[in-house]
Amino acid sequence: MITTYLTRILGLTQADEIEQIRFAFAADWVRSGPAWLVFAGCAVVLSAVVFYLRFQPAQSKVRRLALVTARTVVLLILVFTLAEPVAVVQTRSRLRPVVWFLVDDTESMTIRDAQPKADESAMRTATGLPTTDGESEPPRRIDYVRSLIANRPDLFRDRLADKFQLQWFRLAQAEGVDLLPSGRSQSSPTENEPALPDPNALTAEGEVTALGAALADLARRRAGVNLGAVVILSDFNQNAGPPPLQAAETLGVP
């Protein structure tokens, strides 16, 4: 229970583990010798007792005892405060692997696939794409992707964000990939709300689908990255550049 509260107070993620909690004093006079704290405590107790026994003899015993107790407590709190008590929390961080999402943002993603009603309904449910009254044409491929990002953040939060860092790229050119900007509502993501791209940034205006070049660009970016997997959201209508299989093998991840 205490560990849970400290994790929240300190802003630790679930990838951080609290190994040890100990209390210490930061004041130089205590760190130079812990015995000084004991001496200071004994001194204030002795001073309170001597003061009321020697200089306040007119007071009744009960009253003097109460005053000695009160002054002793106050002085001990003062000494304790001057010793600058601190809680030392030792944590161990586990570097979460990164999952890269590559979104096909080319013209082929504007195609409207005619599917059986049951299949289209299942796709809408999975991606959170609502049905519009009077809609006569099936959704575009890019519509499913945009809806998945905008309407199903729970899929990324509940299944991935606790274990992985998420980063999004867009395939819209023949030479490589671009980073997708974060959505406005996700500009300051928290542990439970991972950063997701702005679905409105997906326009499906790229002229060629060069998956091989895109994966090769990702392979070049991998240096120093603890990459766990690459997820591709595409129709895989490769029509330019080198074949993607060799570049995918270079990445060396699922």
C-alpha positions as CSV (number, residue, x, y, z in Angstrom):
1,M,0.0,0.0,0.0
2,I,2.8,2.5,0.9
3,T,4.7,1.6,-2.2
4,T,1.6,2.3,-4.3
5,Y,1.1,5.7,-2.8
6,L,4.8,6.6,-3.1
7,T,4.7,5.5,-6.8
8,R,1.9,7.9,-7.5
9,I,3.4,10.8,-5.4
10,L,6.8,10.5,-7.0
11,G,5.4,10.1,-10.5
12,L,6.9,6.8,-11.1
13,T,5.7,4.6,-14.0
14,Q,4.9,0.9,-13.7
15,A,8.3,0.3,-15.3
16,D,9.9,1.6,-12.1
17,E,10.2,-0.6,-9.0
18,I,10.8,0.7,-5.5
19,E,13.6,-1.5,-4.1
20,Q,14.3,0.2,-0.8
21,I,12.9,3.0,1.4
22,R,15.0,4.4,4.2
23,F,15.0,7.5,6.3
24,A,18.1,9.8,6.9
25,F,19.1,13.3,7.9
26,A,20.5,15.8,5.4
27,A,21.9,18.3,7.9
28,D,25.7,18.5,7.9
29,W,25.9,18.5,11.7
30,V,24.0,15.2,11.8
31,R,25.8,13.5,8.9
32,S,29.2,14.3,10.5
33,G,28.2,12.2,13.5
34,P,24.8,10.8,14.2
35,A,25.6,10.9,17.9
36,W,25.1,14.7,17.7
37,L,21.4,14.2,17.2
38,V,21.2,12.1,20.4
39,F,23.2,14.7,22.3
40,A,20.9,17.5,21.0
41,G,17.8,15.6,22.0
42,C,19.2,14.8,25.5
43,A,20.2,18.5,25.9
44,V,16.8,19.9,25.2
45,V,15.1,17.4,27.5
46,L,17.5,18.2,30.3
47,S,17.2,22.0,29.7
48,A,13.4,21.8,30.0
49,V,13.5,19.7,33.2
50,V,16.1,22.0,34.8
51,F,14.3,25.1,33.8
52,Y,11.0,24.2,35.4
53,L,12.5,22.4,38.5
54,R,14.9,25.2,39.4
55,F,13.4,28.4,38.1
56,Q,9.6,27.6,38.4
57,P,9.4,26.2,42.0
58,A,6.2,28.0,42.7
59,Q,4.3,25.9,40.2
60,S,2.5,22.7,41.3
61,K,4.1,19.4,40.5
62,V,1.3,18.5,38.0
63,R,1.6,21.9,36.3
64,R,5.4,21.7,36.1
65,L,5.2,18.1,34.7
66,A,2.7,19.2,32.0
67,L,4.9,22.2,31.1
68,V,8.0,20.1,31.0
69,T,6.3,17.6,28.7
70,A,5.0,20.3,26.4
71,R,8.3,22.1,26.1
72,T,10.2,18.9,25.6
73,V,8.0,17.8,22.8
74,V,8.3,21.2,21.1
75,L,12.0,21.3,21.4
76,L,12.4,17.8,20.2
77,I,10.3,18.6,17.1
78,L,12.6,21.7,16.5
79,V,15.7,19.6,16.8
80,F,14.2,16.9,14.5
81,T,13.3,19.6,11.9
82,L,16.8,21.2,12.0
83,A,18.3,17.8,11.3
84,E,16.5,17.9,7.9
85,P,14.9,14.5,7.8
86,V,14.5,13.0,4.3
87,A,13.1,9.8,2.9
88,V,15.6,8.1,0.5
89,V,13.8,6.0,-2.1
90,Q,15.9,3.6,-4.2
91,T,14.2,2.6,-7.4
92,R,15.1,0.4,-10.3
93,S,13.9,1.3,-13.8
94,R,13.3,-1.1,-16.6
95,L,13.7,0.4,-20.0
96,R,10.5,-0.3,-21.9
97,P,10.9,-1.5,-25.5
98,V,9.7,0.8,-28.2
99,V,7.0,-0.3,-30.7
100,W,7.0,1.6,-34.0
101,F,3.7,2.1,-35.9
102,L,4.0,2.7,-39.6
103,V,0.9,4.1,-41.2
104,D,0.4,4.0,-44.9
105,D,-0.7,7.5,-45.9
106,T,-0.7,7.0,-49.7
107,E,-3.4,7.4,-52.3
108,S,-4.2,3.7,-52.3
109,M,-5.6,4.1,-48.8
110,T,-8.5,6.1,-50.3
111,I,-9.9,3.1,-52.0
112,R,-13.3,2.0,-50.8
113,D,-13.4,-1.8,-50.5
114,A,-16.8,-3.4,-51.1
115,Q,-17.2,-6.0,-48.4
116,P,-20.1,-8.2,-47.1
117,K,-22.1,-6.3,-44.5
118,A,-21.0,-8.6,-41.8
119,D,-17.3,-8.0,-42.5
120,E,-17.8,-4.2,-42.8
121,S,-19.7,-4.2,-39.5
122,A,-16.9,-6.1,-37.8
123,M,-14.3,-3.7,-39.1
124,R,-16.3,-0.7,-37.9
125,T,-16.7,-2.2,-34.5
126,A,-13.0,-3.1,-34.2
127,T,-11.9,0.4,-35.2
128,G,-14.7,2.4,-33.6
129,L,-15.9,3.8,-36.9
130,P,-19.5,4.9,-36.5
131,T,-22.2,4.3,-39.2
132,T,-23.6,7.4,-40.8
133,D,-27.2,7.5,-41.8
134,G,-27.7,7.6,-45.5
135,E,-24.1,6.5,-46.2
136,S,-24.2,4.7,-49.5
137,E,-20.5,4.0,-50.1
138,P,-18.2,1.9,-47.9
139,P,-15.5,3.6,-45.8
140,R,-12.1,4.3,-47.3
141,R,-9.2,2.3,-46.0
142,I,-7.7,5.4,-44.3
143,D,-11.0,6.0,-42.5
144,Y,-10.6,2.8,-40.6
145,V,-7.0,3.8,-39.5
146,R,-8.1,7.3,-38.5
147,S,-11.0,6.0,-36.5
148,L,-8.8,3.4,-34.8
149,I,-6.5,6.2,-33.6
150,A,-9.2,8.6,-32.7
151,N,-11.9,6.4,-31.2
152,R,-10.0,3.4,-29.7
153,P,-7.2,4.8,-27.6
154,D,-8.1,2.1,-25.0
155,L,-6.5,-0.6,-27.3
156,F,-3.1,1.2,-27.0
157,R,-3.5,2.2,-23.4
158,D,-4.7,-1.1,-21.9
159,R,-2.6,-3.5,-24.1
160,L,0.6,-1.7,-24.9
161,A,1.3,1.4,-23.0
162,D,2.2,-0.3,-19.7
163,K,4.9,-2.4,-21.4
164,F,6.0,-0.4,-24.4
165,Q,6.8,3.1,-25.6
166,L,4.8,3.9,-28.7
167,Q,6.1,5.9,-31.7
168,W,4.3,6.6,-34.9
169,F,5.6,7.1,-38.5
170,R,3.9,7.9,-41.8
171,L,4.6,6.5,-45.2
172,A,3.8,9.2,-47.7
173,Q,6.9,9.5,-49.9
174,A,9.3,7.3,-51.8
175,E,12.5,8.1,-49.8
176,G,11.4,7.1,-46.3
177,V,9.1,7.9,-43.4
178,D,8.0,11.0,-41.4
179,L,7.2,11.2,-37.7
180,L,3.5,11.7,-37.1
181,P,2.7,14.7,-34.9
182,S,0.8,14.0,-31.7
183,G,-2.9,14.8,-31.4
184,R,-3.8,17.9,-29.5
185,S,-5.7,15.9,-26.8
186,Q,-2.6,13.8,-26.3
187,S,0.0,16.6,-26.3
188,S,0.8,15.9,-22.6
189,P,0.4,12.1,-22.3
190,T,0.4,10.4,-19.0
191,E,1.2,6.9,-18.0
192,N,-2.4,5.8,-18.7
193,E,-2.8,8.0,-21.8
194,P,0.0,7.2,-24.3
195,A,0.8,9.8,-27.0
196,L,-1.2,9.1,-30.1
197,P,-0.9,10.8,-33.5
198,D,-3.3,13.4,-34.8
199,P,-5.7,11.4,-37.1
200,N,-6.3,14.5,-39.1
201,A,-2.7,14.5,-40.1
202,L,-3.4,11.4,-42.2
203,T,-4.5,12.7,-45.6
204,A,-3.7,9.7,-47.9
205,E,-2.1,11.9,-50.5
206,G,1.2,10.1,-50.9
207,E,1.8,9.2,-54.6
208,V,3.7,6.0,-54.2
209,T,3.7,3.1,-51.7
210,A,7.4,2.3,-51.1
211,L,7.2,-0.1,-48.1
212,G,10.8,-1.3,-48.7
213,A,12.2,2.2,-48.6
214,A,10.1,3.0,-45.5
215,L,11.4,-0.1,-43.6
216,A,15.0,0.6,-44.7
217,D,14.6,4.1,-43.3
218,L,13.3,2.7,-40.0
219,A,16.3,0.3,-39.9
220,R,18.6,3.3,-40.2
221,R,16.8,5.0,-37.3
222,R,17.1,1.9,-35.1
223,A,20.6,2.7,-33.8
224,G,20.4,3.1,-30.0
225,V,16.7,2.3,-29.8
226,N,15.4,-0.7,-27.8
227,L,13.0,-1.7,-30.5
228,G,10.5,-4.4,-29.7
229,A,8.3,-4.6,-32.7
230,V,7.1,-2.8,-35.9
231,V,3.3,-2.6,-36.6
232,I,2.4,-1.7,-40.2
233,L,-1.1,-0.3,-40.9
234,S,-1.3,-0.6,-44.7
235,D,-3.0,-2.2,-47.7
236,F,0.5,-3.4,-48.7
237,N,-0.1,-2.2,-52.3
238,Q,3.7,-1.9,-52.9
239,N,4.3,-0.1,-56.2
240,A,7.7,1.5,-55.9
241,G,11.1,1.0,-54.4
242,P,12.9,-2.2,-53.3
243,P,10.9,-5.1,-51.9
244,P,10.1,-4.8,-48.2
245,L,11.1,-8.3,-47.1
246,Q,14.8,-7.8,-47.0
247,A,14.4,-4.5,-45.1
248,A,12.0,-6.1,-42.7
249,E,14.6,-8.8,-41.9
250,T,17.2,-6.1,-41.3
251,L,15.1,-4.7,-38.5
252,G,15.2,-8.1,-36.8
253,V,12.0,-7.7,-34.8
254,P,8.4,-9.0,-35.3
